[in-house]
Amino acid sequence: MTRQILNIPLPLDYIAGKAGLELDYTVSLQAVPELNKALDLYLKDGYLNATYPVNRNIIEEGLPAWPYLKPAAFYLQTEDDMIGLIEDFDENWTVEGYKSEKLGAFMEKLKTDPDKYQELKVRMLSIVPEKNVEAFFASDEHSPEIMARFYPGITRQAVDQMHEQLNYSRNYQFIMKYAFEMDEKFGQMAVTVSKGGFIDAKSGRKLDLYEVYKDSPELKEVFPEGTKFLAIYCEGSDSRQKINRIRYGCGTAVRFSNGRCVVICKSERKLYFMEIKPEEFSDLESGKEKVYIVSFKG
């Protein structure tokens, strides 16, 4: 893959003051493990500029959280740098010669606000498992001395505070709860699928998701106003009903207000969350396609 270069300005005055050094101090790569990743170091306008390859190094801390972030890429109504960068990497890291427009846009933001790099790292660390956070701060390249000198905004306290503010994991658990509960109800014949809705077997009424989960605080964030739901038959989801001699499972096709569409179901005892094209949603909605086939890559 063709590498792009990201310049992360580091305030030399701050570094020198904290370290008790003169401004003509030459930084040793061996003395600062964090800078071992740099392709180049140079002084400019009172700043130490570190040039890094644009690869996993930029977003590596956030990659373990992608399963939780993936749904957020659909339900969030505003653009999010962190999610956009990780999604872009996830989709295109194997593409030869790929150049990320989202990364280019993030680089432009760094020119006027270098602190965005530290904010990105804090947010990524706040959403990954605890073991990943501990490993990050326990590594030699992220020792307290180094972080205080070069990245004073990336602290354990900042990560913990951000963790309390972000709901990606809780929202993911809510989506999984919904998929698993509908799968169970379908398998128990408590609901059926008819004309794009889940029908309660006892009352014969179409289930209203907003009524069923009205006590869940995650509901309106995950499925904001303007979201459209479509109950569908799935081949490959777990629980089955016999429909015209064929056993089908169920799932939910969702079209978010931003136009992106997904299919959600329980498959192989896991949450299946897979993007589909708007045309595919329309075909399922119109009845042109009667059944969605769960792909193994989901």
N, C-alpha and C positions, 0 to 999 in steps of 0.2 A: 504494500500500500504506500502511495506517495505520502511523505510526511509533511505536515505543516508545522510551523514554528510558533510557539506561544511565548511572548515575553511577559514575565511577571515582575513588575517593578517592586523593589524592596527599598524602603527609605534608608539610605546610607547614614544620614544624621542620627536616626534612631538606633541603628545597629552600633555605630561607633560610640554613641553616648552610653548605651547599656553596657558595652564591653570595655569602656574606658580606653578606647583606641583613637588614634589620629585618623583623619579622613583619607590619608594615603595608604591605609592598611591594606595589604593584599590578602584576600580571602583564600585559604587553603581548602581545596576540595576534600583532602583527606581529613581535615579538622572538622568539616561540616558535612556529615553523610547525606543530608537532605539535598545538597548541591551536587552530589555524585551523578544525579540524573540529568544535570544540565549539559547542554551541548556547548554552551558558550556563556561567559560571564564578562560584563564590561560596565564601566562607569559612564553615566550620562545624566547631566543636569542634577547632580547631587544624589543620584539613586544608583544602587547596584541592580543591574538588569540581568536576570537569569533566563536563558533561552532554553526551553524544554521541547522535547518532541511531543507532538499531539498524538497520543495513543492511550493505552490503558492508564498511563501515569496521571492523566488529568481527572479521570472519573473512576479509578480502580476501587476506591473505598466504597462507592455506591453500587457497584455491580451486584453484590450479594442481595441487595434489596430490590432488584428489578421485579421479581414476582409481585411485590407489594405495590411498586410504582406503576406497573403496567396498566392496571385499571384506571389509575389517576390520570394517565395520559388521555383517557377518553372522557372522564366525567368532569375534569376541571374546566372551568369556563374562561380562564385566563392562562396565558402562556407561562410556562415555568422552565427556567434555564436548566435546572438540574435534570428534570424529567426529560426534557427535549434532548439534551446531550447524551444521556444514558440510552434512551430509546433509539437515537440515531446510531450510536455505536452498536447496539444490539442487532439492529437491522442490517448494517452495512460493513461490519468489521472484516468480512471475508471478501468484499468487492475490491478487485484490483484497481488501484488508481483512484479510489473514491475520495472526493473532497467534500467535507461537510459544510453546508451553508450555515447550519445552526452554530457550529463551532466558530465559523468566521464572524458571525454576529456577536457571539460571546466575547471573542477577542477584541472586537471594537468597543464593547462596554468596559473591558479592562483598561483600555487606554485612558479613560476618564475616571474610572473608579476601580483602582487595583484591589481594594478590599473585597470586591466581589469574589475573588479567588478563595479567600479565607471563608467567606460566607458559604460558598459552594461546598467546601470541605466539611464545615461544621454541619451543614444540612445532611450531607451524605452519611456522616458518622452517626447522626442522630436517628437514622432509620434502619441501620443494620443491626444484626444480633450483638449482644453484649460482648461475646467473645472476640468479635472483630474490632470493637472499640478498644478493648483491653490490649489486643495485639498491636493496634496502631500506636497507642501511647507508650507501650512497653518496648517498642523497637528502638534501636540505636539512633536511627535517622530522625526520630520524633521525640527525642529526650526533652525533658522540661527546659534545659538550657538552650537547646537549639530552637525549640518552638517559641520561647520567650523572646529570643533574639530576632528571629526571622518572621514568625507568624504568631504574634501576640494574641490575635483574635481566635486562634484555634486552641481552645482549652477544654478540659474535661467538664468544667462547669458550664461552658457555653453549649457543649454537646448535650448535656443533661437537660438544660433549660429548653433547648430546641426540641428535644424528644417529647417534652410535655406539650408542646404546641402543635406538633404534626400528627395527623390522624391516618396516615397512609396504611399502617398495619391494622388499625381498628376497622377502617373502611373495607380493607381486604377481607377481614374476618366476617364482616357483615355480608358481603357478596357471597362468600362461601356458605355462610349459614343459610342464606336465601336459596342458593342452588341445591344444597343438601336437603333442605326441608321440602322443597317442591318435588324433588326426586323421590323422597320417602312417601309423600302424600300420593304421588302418582302410582308408586309401586303398591300401595295399600288400597288403591282404587278410591281414595278419598277425593281425588280430583280427576277430571278428564280434560282433554284438549278439544276445543270446538270454536271455530271461527276466530282464531287468533287469541282466544282467552283461555284461562284456566277456570273450569267450571266446578263449583262445589257439588259433590255427588248428592249430598243431602238436600240442600236448598235449591239446587239447579241454577244458582246465580253465579255470575262471573265474579271472580275474586278481584278485589281492588287492592293492589299492592300497597298503596298509600294508607289504606285502612288497616290492612293486616299487620303492617310494620310501623304503625303510627307512634309507638312508644320507643322506637329505635332512633337515637339521635343522629345516627349516620345516614339515615334514609335520604334526607333532602340534599345532603352533600354528594352522595354517590349517584342518586337519581334526581337531579334538580328539575325544576319546572321546564317543560318542553321535551322531556324524555318520553319516548314511545316504546311500549312493550308489546311483544308478540309471542304468545305461547305456541310452541311448535313441536312436532314429532322429531325425534333424533334417533338416528341409527348409530349406536355406539355409546349412549349414555347408560347408566347402571340399571335403574329400575325399569321394568317393562310391563306393558299391557298388550294383550292380544287384540289387534285391530285388523279385521278382515283376514284372519288366518295368519297374519304376520305380527310378530312381537316387536313393538317399538318402545323406545324410551321417550323422555320429554326434555325440553330445554326452553330457554327464553332468548329470543332475538331482541336486541335492544338497539334503538337508534337514539343517540344523544343529541342534545340541542345544537352541538357543533357539527352535526352531520355524520360523525363517525359511527360505525355500527359493529356490534359484536354478537356472538352467541355464547350464552352462559349455561352450563349444565354440570352435573356430576358425572365424571367418567373415570373408570378404574379407581374409584374411591378418592379421587382428587378433584379439585376445582378445575374445570375446563373454561377458559376465557380466551376466545379467539376472534380476531377482527375479521369481518366480512365486508365485501363491497356494498355500497348503498344499493346497487342493482340487485344483489343477492337478497338483501332485506326486502326490497320491493317484490321480488319474485315469490318469496315466502309469504308475504302479506297478501298478494293477489291470488295465491293458490297455484301459480304457475309451477312452483316447486312445492311438493307435498311433504318432503322429508329432508332434514339437514343431516349430512353424513359427518360424524365427528372424525377429524383427522388425528393421526397419532402424534403429530408434532404439537398438539395443543396441550 
